[in-house]
Amino acid sequence: MPTSRLLTRGEYTFRIEGPAVDAAGNLFVMNLGTDGVIGKLSPGATKSVPFATLPGGGIGSGTRFDREGRMYVADFKKHRVHVFEPGQTQPHVYFEPGQFNQPNDLAIATDGTIYASDPKRSDGTGRVWRITRGPDGKGRGQVMTSDQPMGVTNGIELSPDGATLYVGESKTPSAPARLLAYRLQDEKLIDRRILKVFHHFDLDGMRTDIDGKLFAARPDAGTVAVFAPDGTPLPEIPLLKKGPTNLAFGGADGKTAFVTQSEDDHGFIEAFSVDRPGREFCMLRPSGSC
C-alpha cells in the first residue's frame, strides 16, 4: 500500500485545489496564502512560492496544462476559464460564456480539448462543457448532452485513449456521490456506466495513469479511491488527513501523486508513489508518451 509523505504544511488556504504539473516538473496549486494566488512548487522544493494572482478577485479550482505549455485555470468565483501562455504570469480569459454555474474541475485531451464540470449545487444538478480552441485563440464551447440528467458534477478526467470521460457527482442531502463513465461522441455523452455509488463520504478531483487506472480524491474519507481500467474498484489509499480535494501526477518519472488537502483553516500538499506514470504527465512529454 502506498505511503503518503508531507510536502508542505499550512501554506495554502482551506480552498486549496487544482494541482497540475507542467512539462518541467513544477507543481502549480491554487490559493497560496490568499484565495486567488497560484502557488508554484519546484521539483525538490519544500516551500511554495507565488506564481500569479487571478484578476478581479477570481478564485481558482481545476487546473490543466496542454501540450504547448499553456496552463488553464477554472475560476469558480468569476465564472470563467483563464489561460496562462507559456512563460507568462498574467492570464487572459480563455472562455467566458456567461452561462457558467460554477466552473469547477477540468480535464484535457491530447488535442487540447477541455472538458469542464459545471455544478449547480443550489438544485443538486450539474453539467459538462466541451471547450475547443478557435482560430482567434479563444475557447469555444457548448454544454454536452446526455440521455439522463446529471447530479452535482465535480471531478472529471479522461481515459488514456481519449474515448471515455469519467465524471464524479458530489454527495447532496438527497443523493449519494457517484462515479460515472461516459463514452464521448463529439458533444454528446453516451453509454453511461455507473462505476460506483458512494453512500458514505464525498467524491472530488481525479486523474488516470497511463494504463487507465483511475484515482479519485474522497474528502472526509481521507482516502484516494482507485479503479482498474475496466472500472473494477481496487483498495483505497489512506492519506494523512481527511480533506483531499484533488490530485495530479508528477515527479521525475510521473509516478508521484501530489494531493491537495484541505483542513479547517488552511491547506497542505502531500504525496505518495504509484507504480505507473500519469496520463497527463505522459501526454506532456516531447514524444507524447512515456
ChimeraX attribute file (.defattr): number of C-alpha atoms within 10 A of each C-alpha:
attribute: neighborCount
match mode: 1-to-1
recipient: residues
	/A:1	10
	/A:2	13
	/A:3	12
	/A:4	17
	/A:5	14
	/A:6	15
	/A:7	17
	/A:8	18
	/A:9	14
	/A:10	16
	/A:11	19
	/A:12	29
	/A:13	23
	/A:14	23
	/A:15	24
	/A:16	32
	/A:17	33
	/A:18	28
	/A:19	27
	/A:20	27
	/A:21	27
	/A:22	20
	/A:23	19
	/A:24	14
	/A:25	19
	/A:26	17
	/A:27	22
	/A:28	26
	/A:29	30
	/A:30	32
	/A:31	27
	/A:32	29
	/A:33	20
	/A:34	17
	/A:35	19
	/A:36	24
	/A:37	24
	/A:38	28
	/A:39	24
	/A:40	22
	/A:41	21
	/A:42	16
	/A:43	14
	/A:44	11
	/A:45	12
	/A:46	13
	/A:47	13
	/A:48	21
	/A:49	17
	/A:50	16
	/A:51	17
	/A:52	18
	/A:53	22
	/A:54	22
	/A:55	16
	/A:56	9
	/A:57	13
	/A:58	19
	/A:59	24
	/A:60	32
	/A:61	27
	/A:62	28
	/A:63	27
	/A:64	24
	/A:65	25
	/A:66	20
	/A:67	19
	/A:68	11
	/A:69	16
	/A:70	17
	/A:71	21
	/A:72	27
	/A:73	30
	/A:74	28
	/A:75	26
	/A:76	21
	/A:77	17
	/A:78	19
	/A:79	21
	/A:80	23
	/A:81	28
	/A:82	24
	/A:83	23
	/A:84	19
	/A:85	15
	/A:86	11
	/A:87	8
	/A:88	12
	/A:89	14
	/A:90	14
	/A:91	18
	/A:92	15
	/A:93	16
	/A:94	20
	/A:95	21
	/A:96	18
	/A:97	13
	/A:98	9
	/A:99	11
	/A:100	22
	/A:101	18
	/A:102	20
	/A:103	30
	/A:104	29
	/A:105	32
	/A:106	28
	/A:107	26
	/A:108	24
	/A:109	21
	/A:110	17
	/A:111	12
	/A:112	16
	/A:113	17
	/A:114	22
	/A:115	23
	/A:116	31
	/A:117	31
	/A:118	26
	/A:119	26
	/A:120	17
	/A:121	15
	/A:122	9
	/A:123	10
	/A:124	18
	/A:125	17
	/A:126	21
	/A:127	24
	/A:128	26
	/A:129	20
	/A:130	20
	/A:131	23
	/A:132	18
	/A:133	16
	/A:134	10
	/A:135	8
	/A:136	6
	/A:137	9
	/A:138	16
	/A:139	21
	/A:140	18
	/A:141	20
	/A:142	12
	/A:143	18
	/A:144	18
	/A:145	16
	/A:146	16
	/A:147	10
	/A:148	9
	/A:149	9
	/A:150	17
	/A:151	24
	/A:152	25
	/A:153	31
	/A:154	28
	/A:155	28
	/A:156	28
	/A:157	29
	/A:158	28
	/A:159	22
	/A:160	22
	/A:161	12
	/A:162	14
	/A:163	12
	/A:164	20
	/A:165	20
	/A:166	23
	/A:167	30
	/A:168	26
	/A:169	29
	/A:170	25
	/A:171	23
	/A:172	15
	/A:173	6
	/A:174	6
	/A:175	15
	/A:176	17
	/A:177	24
	/A:178	21
	/A:179	23
	/A:180	20
	/A:181	23
	/A:182	19
	/A:183	17
	/A:184	17
	/A:185	13
	/A:186	9
	/A:187	16
	/A:188	16
	/A:189	19
	/A:190	17
	/A:191	13
	/A:192	17
	/A:193	13
	/A:194	13
	/A:195	16
	/A:196	16
	/A:197	15
	/A:198	17
	/A:199	11
	/A:200	12
	/A:201	14
	/A:202	20
	/A:203	31
	/A:204	25
	/A:205	31
	/A:206	28
	/A:207	27
	/A:208	26
	/A:209	25
	/A:210	21
	/A:211	15
	/A:212	21
	/A:213	22
	/A:214	27
	/A:215	26
	/A:216	27
	/A:217	29
	/A:218	28
	/A:219	21
	/A:220	16
	/A:221	19
	/A:222	20
	/A:223	22
	/A:224	26
	/A:225	19
	/A:226	21
	/A:227	20
	/A:228	14
	/A:229	15
	/A:230	10
	/A:231	18
	/A:232	12
	/A:233	15
	/A:234	13
	/A:235	11
	/A:236	19
	/A:237	19
	/A:238	18
	/A:239	24
	/A:240	15
	/A:241	16
	/A:242	16
	/A:243	23
	/A:244	31
	/A:245	30
	/A:246	31
	/A:247	27
	/A:248	30
	/A:249	30
	/A:250	27
	/A:251	20
	/A:252	11
	/A:253	14
	/A:254	24
	/A:255	19
	/A:256	20
	/A:257	23
	/A:258	26
	/A:259	30
	/A:260	28
	/A:261	30
	/A:262	25
	/A:263	17
	/A:264	9
	/A:265	10
	/A:266	19
	/A:267	25
	/A:268	25
	/A:269	26
	/A:270	20
	/A:271	24
	/A:272	19
	/A:273	19
	/A:274	16
	/A:275	10
	/A:276	18
	/A:277	24
	/A:278	28
	/A:279	29
	/A:280	33
	/A:281	26
	/A:282	21
	/A:283	22
	/A:284	21
	/A:285	14
	/A:286	10
	/A:287	8
	/A:288	13
	/A:289	13
	/A:290	16
